[in-house]
Amino acid sequence: MAVVNMPALSPTMTEGKLAKWLVNEGDTVISGDVIAEIETDKALMEVEALDDGVMASILVPEGSEGVAVGTPIAEILAEGETTALSASEEAPKPEAKPESEAKPEPEAKPEPEVKPEAKPAQVVPEAHPKNRIFASPLAKRIAGQKSINLAAVTGSGPHGRIIKADIETLPDGYGEDGAKAVSASPQQSIPTTAQDMASYQPQSDLISVSSTRKVIASRLQQSMQDAPHFYLNMEIELDTLIAMRKSMNAALPDEQKISINDMIIKSAAATLIKVPGVNTSWEGDHIRQWHHADIAVAVALDGGLVTPIVWGADILSLTSVSARMKELVTKAQTGKLKLEEFSGGSFTISNLGMYGISSFTAVINPPHGAILAIGAGVEKPVVKDGNITTATMMTATLSGDHRVIDGAVGAEWMAAFKNYVENPVLALI
């Protein structure tokens, strides 16, 4: 017998929302099966069964918010076991069974004996496992938005799991027998006269705030209030780094090809070791100096943000950093990140260059002492040796916590980072 409790899926999680049950009472589950989706203070994440058995009872219905960590949410029984929770509820009955009351209850005794046998009997048919649709939370969300019937989609993920890539290119209404996506209600025409304005009612939608968004709002507001931010930005030339990446990727198999972001992570890691004053955290009555560059990288998800960590990026090879990032992004998008993969770290990188953003300032991710914001590489005219030429330039902005990092130390870090990016071979030595 195993009681499934609301797990703590992040270090700051005290409660969560039970977004959805992926199994029904009476279903057979195997250790490792995903049984529920839980919305935490970080993201929508999946909960796996830790034991083999039968889903005997679902104690917390899906959609329930504010479920405290440690609260029993379900019970899984091995074959032949009786329900421990129901047994505890029935415990007063055996205690209050004097001889005088024993006679009226013989008719009730067969009922408890039949119930345990009835539930396993419902599990014998294999219809439930066969008819279950295995899909990532993100894939389900996109399918809902596009009115796609997941039963008609073939998954390319592990064990046939449907992932984002399987449905993002499908047309709206796919698999719904020609049904099209429901169009939004027609918008009111914009008033053009005073008479129209008198009857005009502006339209809007109310969007519920998820647990993830609430925590993001709280933590970032606290960061801006508690940590005195200062900002340093610098333009950095990328041409040598781009050429080096092109040369390396030409010699690497497709699954090992590296990205510009991978090389930026590696350059930042080398810089954190060279200028350790930025590789620090404020902890009230003392400052913590980190020995390795454990870099958290911001990954945008639907309705939230998560920062999985490349541990020891300073000692990993560039191809190892790249492989680790691919793995972490996939886990983040499918809700499979483990607590130790996104909790802690010493420094954060947020890259919005892929969206065409030229530069921005980022809010420090507590308890880190700094965060680096990376903009897009843009070809622009530059002056070299008195001549005008073109170069691919990127703007990097460091947000520092002035309680732990002085402006001069931040400037030293930025100068060293620029040197590593413009001479990328140095980060690999």
C-alpha positions as CSV (number, residue, x, y, z in Angstrom):
1,M,0.0,0.0,0.0
2,A,1.2,3.5,-0.8
3,V,-0.4,6.8,0.1
4,V,0.5,9.5,-2.5
5,N,1.1,12.8,-0.8
6,M,1.3,16.3,-2.4
7,P,5.0,16.5,-3.1
8,A,7.3,19.4,-2.6
9,L,8.4,20.0,-6.2
10,S,10.4,23.1,-5.5
11,P,12.3,24.5,-2.5
12,T,9.8,27.3,-2.0
13,M,6.7,25.2,-2.5
14,T,4.3,25.0,0.5
15,E,1.1,24.3,-1.5
16,G,0.1,23.6,-5.1
17,K,-2.8,23.1,-7.4
18,L,-3.8,19.6,-8.5
19,A,-4.3,20.6,-12.1
20,K,-5.3,17.2,-13.6
21,W,-5.5,13.5,-12.8
22,L,-4.1,11.3,-15.7
23,V,-5.5,8.1,-14.2
24,N,-8.9,7.0,-12.8
25,E,-9.8,5.1,-9.7
26,G,-9.4,1.4,-10.6
27,D,-6.6,1.9,-13.1
28,T,-3.5,-0.2,-12.9
29,V,-0.4,1.9,-12.5
30,I,3.3,1.0,-12.8
31,S,6.1,2.7,-11.0
32,G,7.2,5.6,-13.1
33,D,3.8,6.2,-14.7
34,V,2.7,9.8,-14.8
35,I,-0.4,9.9,-12.7
36,A,-1.1,13.7,-12.2
37,E,-0.1,17.2,-13.2
38,I,0.5,19.6,-10.4
39,E,0.9,23.4,-10.8
40,T,3.7,24.4,-8.4
41,D,5.2,27.8,-7.6
42,K,7.6,27.2,-10.5
43,A,5.7,25.5,-13.3
44,L,3.3,22.8,-14.3
45,M,5.0,19.5,-13.4
46,E,4.2,15.8,-13.6
47,V,3.9,13.4,-10.6
48,E,5.0,9.8,-11.1
49,A,3.8,6.7,-9.3
50,L,6.5,5.3,-7.0
51,D,4.9,1.9,-6.6
52,D,3.1,-0.7,-8.8
53,G,-0.6,-1.3,-8.0
54,V,-4.1,-0.2,-8.4
55,M,-5.3,3.4,-8.0
56,A,-7.7,2.6,-5.2
57,S,-8.9,6.1,-4.4
58,I,-8.4,9.7,-5.5
59,L,-8.7,11.8,-2.4
60,V,-8.2,15.3,-3.9
61,P,-10.2,16.2,-7.1
62,E,-8.5,17.8,-10.0
63,G,-8.7,21.6,-10.1
64,S,-8.2,21.8,-6.3
65,E,-6.0,24.8,-5.3
66,G,-4.0,25.4,-2.2
67,V,-3.4,21.8,-1.5
68,A,-0.7,21.8,1.3
69,V,2.5,19.8,0.8
70,G,2.2,16.4,2.5
71,T,-1.6,16.2,2.1
72,P,-2.7,12.7,1.0
73,I,-4.0,13.0,-2.5
74,A,-4.4,9.4,-3.6
75,E,-3.9,5.8,-2.5
76,I,-2.3,3.0,-4.5
77,L,-2.8,-0.6,-3.4
78,A,-1.0,-3.7,-4.3
79,E,-3.1,-6.7,-5.4
80,G,-5.0,-8.1,-2.5
81,E,-4.4,-5.2,-0.2
82,T,-7.3,-3.3,1.5
83,T,-7.5,0.4,1.6
84,A,-5.6,1.7,4.6
85,L,-7.4,5.1,4.7
86,S,-10.8,3.5,4.5
87,A,-9.7,1.0,7.1
88,S,-8.8,3.8,9.5
89,E,-12.1,5.4,8.9
90,E,-13.9,2.2,9.7
91,A,-11.7,1.6,12.8
92,P,-14.3,2.9,15.3
93,K,-16.8,0.3,14.1
94,P,-14.8,-2.8,15.3
95,E,-13.9,-1.0,18.6
96,A,-17.6,-0.4,19.3
97,K,-18.8,-4.0,18.7
98,P,-20.1,-5.3,22.0
99,E,-22.0,-8.6,21.9
100,S,-25.3,-6.8,22.1
101,E,-24.6,-4.8,19.0
102,A,-22.8,-7.6,17.1
103,K,-26.1,-9.1,16.0
104,P,-27.5,-6.1,14.1
105,E,-24.3,-5.9,12.1
106,P,-23.9,-9.3,10.4
107,E,-25.8,-7.9,7.4
108,A,-23.3,-5.0,7.1
109,K,-20.2,-7.2,7.3
110,P,-20.4,-8.7,3.9
111,E,-20.4,-5.2,2.3
112,P,-16.8,-4.2,3.5
113,E,-15.6,-7.6,2.3
114,V,-17.1,-7.1,-1.2
115,K,-15.6,-3.6,-1.7
116,P,-12.0,-4.6,-1.7
117,E,-12.7,-7.4,-4.2
118,A,-14.8,-5.1,-6.4
119,K,-12.1,-2.5,-7.1
120,P,-9.4,-4.9,-8.3
121,A,-12.2,-6.5,-10.5
122,Q,-12.6,-3.2,-12.3
123,V,-8.9,-3.2,-13.1
124,V,-8.7,-6.5,-14.9
125,P,-9.8,-5.1,-18.3
126,E,-6.9,-3.4,-20.1
127,A,-9.0,-0.7,-21.7
128,H,-7.8,2.1,-19.5
129,P,-4.0,1.8,-20.2
130,K,-4.6,1.2,-23.9
131,N,-6.9,4.2,-24.3
132,R,-4.8,6.6,-22.3
133,I,-3.2,9.4,-24.2
134,F,0.3,10.1,-23.2
135,A,1.2,13.7,-23.9
136,S,3.3,16.4,-22.3
137,P,1.4,19.2,-20.4
138,L,2.6,21.7,-23.1
139,A,1.4,19.6,-25.9
140,K,-2.0,19.2,-24.2
141,R,-2.2,23.0,-23.7
142,I,-1.4,23.7,-27.4
143,A,-3.8,21.0,-28.5
144,G,-6.6,22.6,-26.5
145,Q,-5.9,26.0,-27.9
146,K,-6.0,24.6,-31.5
147,S,-8.9,22.2,-30.9
148,I,-6.7,19.2,-31.9
149,N,-7.9,15.7,-31.1
150,L,-4.8,14.1,-29.4
151,A,-6.2,10.6,-30.1
152,A,-5.5,11.2,-33.7
153,V,-1.8,12.3,-33.2
154,T,1.1,9.9,-33.2
155,G,3.7,10.8,-30.6
156,S,7.4,10.9,-31.3
157,G,8.6,11.2,-27.7
158,P,9.7,8.5,-25.4
159,H,7.4,5.5,-25.4
160,G,5.1,7.2,-28.0
161,R,4.5,10.3,-25.8
162,I,3.1,13.2,-27.7
163,I,5.3,16.3,-27.4
164,K,5.1,19.9,-28.6
165,A,6.9,19.2,-31.9
166,D,4.2,16.7,-32.8
167,I,1.3,19.1,-32.8
168,E,2.6,22.7,-33.2
169,T,2.6,22.3,-37.1
170,L,-0.8,20.6,-37.2
171,P,-3.8,22.7,-38.5
172,D,-6.5,23.8,-36.1
173,G,-9.2,21.2,-35.6
174,Y,-6.9,18.3,-36.7
175,G,-8.5,14.9,-36.0
176,E,-11.9,16.4,-35.2
177,D,-13.6,15.1,-38.4
178,G,-13.2,18.3,-40.2
179,A,-14.3,20.5,-37.4
180,K,-12.6,23.9,-37.3
181,A,-11.4,25.8,-34.3
182,V,-14.1,27.8,-32.6
183,S,-13.6,31.4,-33.6
184,A,-13.7,34.2,-31.0
185,S,-16.9,36.2,-30.6
186,P,-17.0,39.1,-33.1
187,Q,-15.5,42.3,-31.8
188,Q,-17.4,45.4,-31.4
189,S,-16.7,48.0,-34.1
190,I,-14.7,51.0,-32.8
191,P,-16.9,54.1,-32.3
192,T,-16.4,56.9,-34.8
193,T,-19.0,59.3,-33.6
194,A,-20.1,60.8,-30.3
195,Q,-23.4,58.8,-30.6
196,D,-21.5,55.6,-31.0
197,M,-19.3,56.4,-28.0
198,A,-22.3,56.7,-25.8
199,S,-23.2,53.0,-26.3
200,Y,-19.7,51.7,-26.7
201,Q,-18.7,49.0,-24.1
202,P,-14.9,48.2,-24.2
203,Q,-14.3,44.5,-24.3
204,S,-11.9,42.5,-22.2
205,D,-11.1,39.1,-20.8
206,L,-10.3,38.1,-17.2
207,I,-7.3,35.7,-17.0
208,S,-6.9,33.7,-13.8
209,V,-3.5,34.0,-12.2
210,S,-1.8,30.6,-11.9
211,S,0.2,29.6,-8.8
212,T,3.4,29.9,-10.9
213,R,2.6,33.4,-11.9
214,K,1.8,34.5,-8.4
215,V,5.1,33.2,-7.0
216,I,7.0,34.8,-9.9
217,A,5.3,38.1,-9.2
218,S,6.1,37.8,-5.5
219,R,9.7,36.8,-5.8
220,L,10.6,39.4,-8.5
221,Q,8.8,42.2,-6.5
222,Q,10.7,41.2,-3.4
223,S,14.0,41.2,-5.5
224,M,13.4,44.7,-6.8
225,Q,12.5,45.9,-3.3
226,D,15.3,44.2,-1.3
227,A,18.2,44.1,-3.7
228,P,19.5,47.5,-4.8
229,H,20.0,46.9,-8.6
230,F,22.6,48.5,-10.7
231,Y,23.1,48.0,-14.4
232,L,26.2,47.8,-16.7
233,N,25.9,47.2,-20.4
234,M,28.5,46.7,-23.1
235,E,28.6,46.0,-26.8
236,I,30.5,42.8,-27.7
237,E,31.6,41.7,-31.2
238,L,30.4,38.1,-32.1
239,D,32.1,37.5,-35.5
240,T,35.0,35.4,-34.1
241,L,32.6,33.4,-31.9
242,I,30.2,32.8,-34.8
243,A,33.1,31.7,-37.1
244,M,34.4,29.3,-34.4
245,R,30.9,27.8,-33.9
246,K,30.5,27.3,-37.6
247,S,33.8,25.5,-37.8
248,M,33.1,23.3,-34.8
249,N,29.6,22.4,-35.9
250,A,30.9,21.3,-39.3
251,A,32.9,18.6,-37.6
252,L,30.2,17.6,-35.1
253,P,27.2,15.2,-35.6
254,D,23.8,16.8,-35.6
255,E,22.9,15.8,-32.1
256,Q,26.1,17.4,-30.7
257,K,25.9,20.8,-32.6
258,I,26.3,23.7,-30.3
259,S,24.5,27.1,-30.1
260,I,25.6,30.6,-29.6
261,N,23.9,30.4,-26.2
262,D,26.0,27.4,-25.2
263,M,29.2,29.4,-26.0
264,I,27.9,32.4,-24.0
265,I,27.2,30.1,-21.0
266,K,30.8,28.8,-21.3
267,S,32.2,32.3,-21.6
268,A,30.2,33.5,-18.5
269,A,31.4,30.5,-16.5
270,A,35.0,31.3,-17.3
271,T,34.4,34.9,-16.3
272,L,32.9,34.0,-13.0
273,I,36.0,32.0,-12.1
274,K,38.3,34.8,-13.2
275,V,36.3,37.5,-11.4
276,P,34.8,35.6,-8.4
277,G,33.4,38.8,-6.8
278,V,30.4,38.4,-9.0
279,N,30.0,34.7,-8.3
280,T,28.5,35.5,-4.9
281,S,25.2,35.7,-3.0
282,W,23.9,38.0,-0.3
283,E,22.8,36.1,2.8
284,G,22.1,38.8,5.3
285,D,24.9,38.8,7.8
286,H,27.4,37.3,5.4
287,I,28.3,36.9,1.7
288,R,28.6,33.4,0.2
289,Q,31.4,33.0,-2.3
290,W,30.8,30.1,-4.7
291,H,33.6,27.9,-5.9
292,H,32.1,26.8,-9.2
293,A,30.0,28.5,-11.9
294,D,26.6,27.0,-11.4
295,I,24.7,28.9,-14.1
296,A,20.9,29.0,-14.1
297,V,19.5,29.7,-17.6
298,A,16.0,31.3,-18.0
299,V,13.6,29.1,-20.0
300,A,10.2,30.5,-20.9
301,L,7.2,28.3,-20.4
302,D,3.5,28.9,-20.9
303,G,2.4,31.1,-18.1
304,G,5.7,31.1,-16.3
305,L,9.5,30.9,-16.2
306,V,11.9,28.3,-14.9
307,T,15.7,28.5,-14.5
308,P,17.3,25.0,-14.8
309,I,20.9,25.0,-13.8
310,V,24.1,23.9,-15.6
311,W,26.1,22.7,-12.6
312,G,29.8,23.2,-12.8
313,A,29.7,24.9,-16.2
314,D,33.3,26.1,-15.6
315,I,34.6,22.5,-15.6
316,L,32.3,21.0,-18.3
317,S,33.4,20.9,-22.0
318,L,31.5,23.0,-24.4
319,T,29.8,19.9,-25.9
320,S,28.8,18.8,-22.4
321,V,27.3,22.2,-21.7
322,S,25.4,22.0,-24.9
323,A,24.1,18.5,-24.2
324,R,23.1,19.4,-20.7
325,M,21.2,22.5,-21.9
326,K,19.3,20.4,-24.5
327,E,18.3,17.9,-21.8
328,L,17.2,20.6,-19.3
329,V,15.1,22.5,-21.9
330,T,13.3,19.3,-22.9
331,K,12.6,18.5,-19.3
332,A,11.4,22.0,-18.5
333,Q,9.0,22.0,-21.5
334,T,7.6,18.6,-20.5
335,G,7.4,19.3,-16.8
336,K,10.0,16.6,-15.8
337,L,12.6,18.8,-14.1
338,K,13.7,17.4,-10.8
339,L,14.1,19.7,-7.7
340,E,17.9,19.6,-7.8
341,E,17.9,20.7,-11.5
342,F,16.4,24.1,-10.9
343,S,17.0,24.9,-7.2
344,G,20.1,26.9,-6.3
345,G,22.9,28.0,-8.5
346,S,25.2,31.0,-8.4
347,F,24.4,33.2,-11.4
348,T,21.7,33.6,-14.0
349,I,21.6,34.2,-17.8
350,S,18.5,35.4,-19.6
351,N,18.8,35.4,-23.4
352,L,16.1,37.1,-25.5
353,G,18.2,37.5,-28.6
354,M,16.2,34.9,-30.4
355,Y,13.2,37.2,-30.2
356,G,15.1,40.0,-31.9
357,I,15.4,42.0,-28.6
358,S,18.5,44.3,-29.0
359,S,19.0,44.9,-25.2
360,F,17.1,44.8,-21.9
361,T,17.7,44.7,-18.2
362,A,16.7,41.7,-16.1
363,V,15.6,41.4,-12.5
364,I,18.0,39.5,-10.3
365,N,17.0,35.9,-9.5
366,P,17.4,35.5,-5.7
367,P,19.6,34.4,-4.0
368,H,22.0,35.1,-6.9
369,G,24.1,38.3,-6.8
370,A,23.7,39.0,-10.5
371,I,22.0,38.2,-13.8
372,L,23.2,38.7,-17.3
373,A,20.8,39.8,-20.0
374,I,21.8,38.9,-23.6
375,G,20.4,40.7,-26.6
376,A,20.4,39.8,-30.3
377,G,23.5,39.9,-32.5
378,V,23.0,42.6,-35.0
379,E,25.2,43.5,-38.0
380,K,26.1,47.2,-37.8
381,P,28.8,49.7,-38.9
382,V,31.9,49.9,-36.6
383,V,35.2,51.8,-36.7
384,K,38.3,49.6,-36.7
385,D,41.8,51.1,-37.1
386,G,40.2,54.3,-38.3
387,N,38.2,52.6,-41.0
388,I,34.4,52.0,-41.1
389,T,33.5,48.4,-41.5
390,T,30.7,46.1,-40.4
391,A,30.6,43.6,-37.5
392,T,28.0,41.5,-35.7
393,M,27.5,43.2,-32.3
394,M,25.6,42.0,-29.2
395,T,24.6,44.1,-26.2
396,A,25.0,42.4,-22.8
397,T,23.7,43.9,-19.6
398,L,24.7,42.9,-16.1
399,S,22.2,43.5,-13.3
400,G,24.1,43.4,-10.0
401,D,23.0,43.4,-6.4
402,H,24.9,46.4,-4.9
403,R,24.8,44.8,-1.4
404,V,27.3,42.2,-2.6
405,I,28.9,43.5,-5.8
406,D,30.5,46.9,-6.2
407,G,30.2,48.8,-9.5
408,A,34.0,48.5,-10.2
409,V,33.8,44.7,-9.7
410,G,30.9,44.5,-12.1
411,A,32.8,46.5,-14.7
412,E,35.8,44.3,-14.3
413,W,33.5,41.2,-14.9
414,M,32.0,42.8,-18.0
415,A,35.4,43.6,-19.5
416,A,36.6,40.0,-18.8
417,F,33.3,38.6,-20.3
418,K,33.8,40.7,-23.5
419,N,37.3,39.3,-23.8
420,Y,36.2,35.7,-23.5
421,V,33.4,36.2,-26.1
422,E,35.5,38.0,-28.6
423,N,38.3,35.4,-28.1
424,P,36.2,32.3,-27.4
425,V,39.1,29.9,-27.5
426,L,40.2,31.3,-24.2
427,A,37.1,29.9,-22.5
428,L,38.0,26.4,-23.7
429,I,41.6,26.4,-22.3
